[in-house]
Amino acid sequence: MPDLHSERERLFEYLAQFVTERRRHLFEDRVQHRTRHVTVVLEDIYQSHNASACLRSCDCFGVQDVHIIENRYTFSPNRDIVLGAMQWLTVTKYNQREHNTRECYQVLRDRGYRIVATSPHAADCTLEQYDFRQKTALVFGTELEGISEVARREADEILCIPLYGFTESLNISVAVAVCLHHLTWKLRNSDVPWPLSDEEKLTIKLDWVRRSLGKRREALERQFFEQQRR
């Protein structure tokens, strides 16, 4: 029986020949800093500049997975603001059911995540008090209304960022950046096993190189498998 992992490694090595040496080095370096210990859930984010800035923050802080709930609004990032960040992330959308928020929560719970909704108002704990050692899905809501009642009610915990000014809340993209900076810094300075597994790293590197190749990908993969059969 063929070794699937070894074949996928060979496929990556083959495809990586067709990207620049600098980009390949970036793949190898950046994947070491990726994590799935923290993930981000964006519920009904409809302003394109905010959607884009949220994705950039996830990429910048090494958070690989983003879950997007589209109950009322379609998620539409602005290409000029997102600056390609979306192609380096694993994005899952929930827009096919009546209860997309519940479906997303169930998927995350099945993967071992604690659902932590963010709110500028009443909360169970502050960002500084939160126990970062558990796998965490941070939920952020719409710019005007925040998280939905379903998202709030069915979360495991509500978290807030302490504010000391007259303004009641942060812009959502700022809130995402503040939370991710704090939690990923604490993770990287702890003994929590936050990095990806070797298999996850390989899968992500393959995704990255495929996206980098664009339209050439299919022909190059076909060549690779033809060579393997000889």
N, C-alpha and C positions, 0 to 999 in steps of 0.2 A: 504494500500500500504506500503511495507516495507521501512524502513528508510535506504537508501543506505549508508549514511555517518556512521551511527551507526554500520551497518554490516561491513563496511570496518575497522572501529576502532576495532571491535571485532576480525576481521581477523588479524590485525596487532598484537594485544595483544596475540593471539594464536601463531602466527608464531614466535614472539619475545621470546617465552619460549625456543626456540631451538637454540638461539644464546647466547653467553656469556653475563653476566651481564655488563661487561665493554663495549662490543660493543653496547648493547642496550642503555646504558647511553650516549655513543658517538652519536648515532642516535638522541636522544632527545636533546642533547646539540648543535650539529652541525647544525641541521635543523633550529634552531633559528637564525643562522647567515647567512643562505642562502638568496640570492637575485636574482630577475629577473629584477631588475631595470636596470641593466647593463648586456648585453650579448655579446658574442664574436663570430665573423664570421672569419673563416680561409679559404682563397681561394687558392686552389692548393698548399698546403704545402706538399712537397714530401720527405723531409729529415726526417727520422724517429726520430732522436734525437731531432730535433726542434719541430716536432709534439707532441712528448711526453712531452717535457718541457712546451709547451703551455698549455696542459691539466692539468699538475700539478699546474701551476700558477692559472688557473681558479678554481680548487678545493681549493687551499690554501687560496685564497682571497674570497671564498664563492660565486663565480659566478656559478649558477647552470646550465645554458644552453649554449651549444656550437653548432654552426651551421657550418657545414663543406661542402664546395663547391668543387666538384671534376670535373673540366672541362677537364683537361689534365692529371692530376696525381691522383693516389689513395692515400688516407690518410692512412698511416701505422705506428702507434706509436710503439716505442720500449718498450717491456715489462719491461726491466730492468731499464729504465729511468722513465717510466710513473708511476711505483710503485703502480699500482692498482687504480690510480686516476680516470680512465675512468668509473669504475663501480659506482662511486658516482655522476657522471654527467649525465645530460640529453642531449644526443648527437643526432642531426638530420643531416642527409646527403642529399645532393642534387647532384644526378649524373644520373638522368634518362632523362633529357631533353637537347635540344640543347643550351638553355639559362639558365643554372643552377643558374648563379649569379642573373639574373633578377627574377627568381622564388623565390630565397631566400629573396631578397629584398622585394618582394611583401608580402611574408608570414610575415616578420617582420613589415612591415608598417601596415598590417591588425591588428597586435597586439599592435599598438600604438608606435612603436619604431622610433626614428630618426636615420637614417643611417649615420654613421660618419666613413669615410674611413681614414686610417692613411697613411701618406706619409712623407718622410724625406725632401721633397722639398717644392714647393709652397703649401701654406695651408691657410685656412680661419682663423684659430686661433691656438694658442698653447695649449698644454695640460692644463696649468695653467689657461688659459683664458676661457676654455670650460664651458658651463652652464650644470653642472652635474645634475641639478634638473629634466631634462627631461629624459624619458626612452631612453636609448642609446644602439645601436648596433655598436660595434667597429669592423671595418673590417681590417684585416691584410692580406697581399699578400705573394707571393712566395719569397724565400730567395734572388734570383738573380734579379728579375724584379719588385718586389713589386706588388701592386694591378693591376688588368687588366684595360684596358681603359674603359670597360663597368662599372666595379666597381667604378672607379673614376668619370666617367661622370654622373652616375645615383645616386650617393650618395647625401645626403642632405648637407653635410659639409665635408671639408677636415681638418684633425687635424695633427699637427706635434709635436714631442718632441724636444724642443730646444737642439741643440748640439753645443759644443764650442771647439771641437778638430779638428784634420785634417781628421779623418775618417768621411765619409758622412752619415753613418747610423748605427743603432744598429742591432745586431742579432735579428731575429723576436721574439724568445722566451724571450729575454731581454725586447724588446719593449712591449710585452704583459704584462709582470710582472710589468714594470714601470707604464704603463697606469692603470692597475687594482689596484695596490697599491694606486696610487694617487686618483682615482675616488672612490674606496670603502672606503678609509679613510675619504674623504670629506662627502660621503653619511652617514656613521655611526656617524658622528659628526654634523649632520644636522637634521632638522625636516621633511625631505622627508620621506614618508611612503615606505621605501625600503624593509621591510621584506615580506616574503611570507604570503599568506592568510592561515587560518587554514586548508582549503581543500587542498591547494597545499602542505602544510607541511605533511599532512597525506599521500597524493599520493606519495611523495618522500620517506617518511619513509617506505612505503610498498615496493617501488622499491628496496630500500636498503636492507631490510630484505630478500626479495626474492632472490636477487643476492647473499647475504651472504649464503643462504641455498643451493644454487647450485642445484644438481640433486634431493635433497630431497624435493624441493619446491612443485612439483606437487602432490606427495603422501600426504604431510602434508595439502595442501589446500583441497584435496579431503576428507581427514578425517574431516577437519573443517566443510565443507558444509554438509557432512553426519550427523554430530552431530547437525547442525542447523535444519535439517529436522525432527529430532526425536521429 
